[in-house]
Amino acid sequence: MGHEIHYGKAEVSVYRSHARPLRVATIPESAFSGRENLLLAGHISIDVHGDEFWAAYAEGDNSFVVPNDTMKNLTYELALAYEGATAEGLCDLVARRFLETYPQMGRVDVHYRELPYEPFSDRLVGFRAGDHHTVDLAADRAGVIDLESGRRDLRLVKLTGSAFAQFPRDEHTTLVERADRPLHLYLDVFWRYAESAAACTGDGRGYVASEQVADHVRHTFDEFVSMSIQHLVHEMGERLLARFPQLAAVRFEAQNRLWDTSAEAAEGPAKVFSDPKPAHGVIGLTLTRS
């Protein structure tokens, strides 16, 4: 009988005050030039893999099972000891230290979801709901084997400058062609580095901040006249890869959340929109360097 097992600790809340400041190069399209890191906050989830844990499943033998409460406590110790600036670096530290401490672990997966706070002074921060940074990292005893960073839950509305027309029609088609339409988009953006170490060193060298990615995506959405969401995310991906040579791939998961038009002015551009039905379109794209 074959098997595949994993276990761990999920949603460990971490609020690390006074982390190392993050400095990144300013780009013309980005308002983000770095952060003071008064608060590096997020939820960290850890999954561990290893054949030594099979006895706990098959025989009730817990000899090699590291309690997930122990995992939580070690995560807090590592968050305090972390001297870097990035969430990727913190995830790398957690994975490496778990593997160093527990020889029965063959692979460790670390997932980070930012709790976004913005500073108002050198001692005051406020929670900012909305788009946020994510990290998914996997490491074994050879080092980092997979790393994907992301910016999730971007919600963008463009009132003009988007189109969708010249699509095939049949007896099931009711959608009206639009040469210009508002576009309400939910968007998750993910990226992979050519060298994972660029994101994990903790000092920001070779690192692409997720705030920069979000700024770049917003700038493209604002400037580019798209013929479809597919057209739009392709342009976003091409521009990201051109701007950041340290990236090996970018991936998009988009949702078409276009509002319903409920009322229009007899003269002028004013309109009233309402939320559409729950059903919505989904669009995916991954671009990699040749």
Secondary structure as UniProt FT lines:
FT   STRAND          7..17
FT   STRAND          22..23
FT   TURN            28..29
FT   STRAND          34..35
FT   STRAND          39..49
FT   HELIX           51..53
FT   HELIX           54..58
FT   TURN            63..64
FT   HELIX           68..81
FT   HELIX           87..101
FT   TURN            103..104
FT   STRAND          107..114
FT   STRAND          117..119
FT   STRAND          125..127
FT   STRAND          132..140
FT   TURN            141..142
FT   STRAND          143..164
FT   TURN            171..172
FT   STRAND          178..193
FT   HELIX           197..200
FT   TURN            205..206
FT   HELIX           210..223
FT   HELIX           229..243
FT   TURN            245..246
FT   STRAND          247..256
FT   STRAND          260..264
FT   STRAND          271..274
FT   STRAND          281..288
//
